[in-house]
Amino acid sequence: MAAITRLVKRTPYLPCAARFLSHAPPQKERNVQWVFLGCPGVGKGTYASRLCNLLGVPHIATGDLVRSELASNGPLSSQLSEIVNQGKLVSDEIIMSLLSKRLADGEAKGESGFILDGFPRTIKQAEILEGVTDIDLVVNLKIQEEALLAKCLGRRICNQCGGNFNVASISLKGENGRPGMVMAPLLPPAHCMSKLVTRSDDTEEVVKERLRIYSEKSQPVEEFYRSRGKLLEFDLPGGIPESWPKLLQALNLYDYEEKQSVAA
């Protein structure tokens, strides 16, 4: 945990979430310390990465940390492989070890601020995180379960460039007061098309088990941040073209993106 503590001591805090929800522009001299929550496959990585590019902070995804360790054949590789293939959650101890190393590496490179993607997943993790840093805002992404399952099963990775894509074409009719939803596939460029692979854990059985476990664990974590006034619930209305502008509006960053585009 020393690496996390050192990072916090050298990183200026952003004002609390209320600042972003009260139409105040972000201050460039400070860096956000945000968390993205949401079911596996909801799009945390996509939206967190976009916001990181916009705000100039590192995107730290615990899922990527796990996959990197799996590919490295390091000391945790075999243990992680068994856990992931069974659709179970990685233990707090392993996640904290991987996250601590990532923050230490980032500190050495001069990073400050962050958006955490996929962490914390449990109350214990949230309490540990709160003890070492001040999280400004927690964005909880939501999507209809039917669409979520289709998205997870449609995920593909280019085994050459590492790009993430999705071949699912989703069209849900609105019924019983539930709005309809249309999500176009996120197809790769032509040179990646023949190199797409499916993650070994993206099977229907494993995906459903991940969602069940996440649902059990997520409610206490959501309440943990809700009770502290830091939780922003955001229902994805569709794919990236529909959801991105509305997410920026919810974060009061829509004008900020326009100003950044003009400055560029």
Disulfide bonds with the S-S distance in Angstrom:
none
